[in-house]
Amino acid sequence: KKKAEDLDKAVKEIGKELSQVIYCLADTHAANGYSSATPVTDGKNVWVAFGTGVAVCYDKDGKLIWGRKVASGVGYWSSSASPVLAGNVLVVQYSSLYGLDPATGKEIWELKTPFYRYGTPAVVKICDQYVVYTPIGSAVTAADGKEVVGAGGLSGKVIQFTSPLLQDGMLYYVDDAPIAFKLPATPTGKPEKFWDGEALIKERYFA
């Protein structure tokens, strides 16, 4: 009995100490805070990915369904990539690409590649599967997180800051120079380059 009482006392003391801990937010930049990403909704629930590496889900009345830390060390510039729904998978992009269960937030897969955290992936359904086209020019099947096309395979380079665009069976990348692709007929096919344009930006400037 005394041992149980001692343990209970120790637990209470630890609780007091933990209540004094101040949570430190991840580093960010004045030009990009913790809530640059746009939420996504299916009309019933809303999913949000914050620049702190935390993702949350609320119902339409604002009740918290789940919240979890997805990624750590998101970097000085933080993140602005918005979450996207790909069928039964919530795709969240930080330094890695994550596939989460929209209902619980549980991680289904993680793809560790040189992802940057600014542009938002584009999602399209091809046949019966959802395919994710990332800002760094890769293609990933949403159900299992497998790369169909590796990083830079579409855009021609790894670093991409803007979001790809899907329209009428075409995939567009607009960064230093615009590139257009025809979408493949199958989920594991590689998009076919349709045209590419001249550089729009001759030199980048970072403050």
Secondary structure, 3 states (H helix, E strand, C coil): CHHHHHHHHHHHHHHHHHHCCCCCCCCCECCECCCCCCCEECCCEEEEECCCCEEEEEECCCCEEEEEECCCCCCCCCCCCCCEEECCEEEEECCCEEEECCCCCCEEEEECCCCCCCCCCEEEEECCEEEEECCCCCEEECCCCEEEECCCCCCCCCCCCCCCEEECCEEEEECCCEEEEECCCCCCCCCEEEEECCCCCCCCCCC
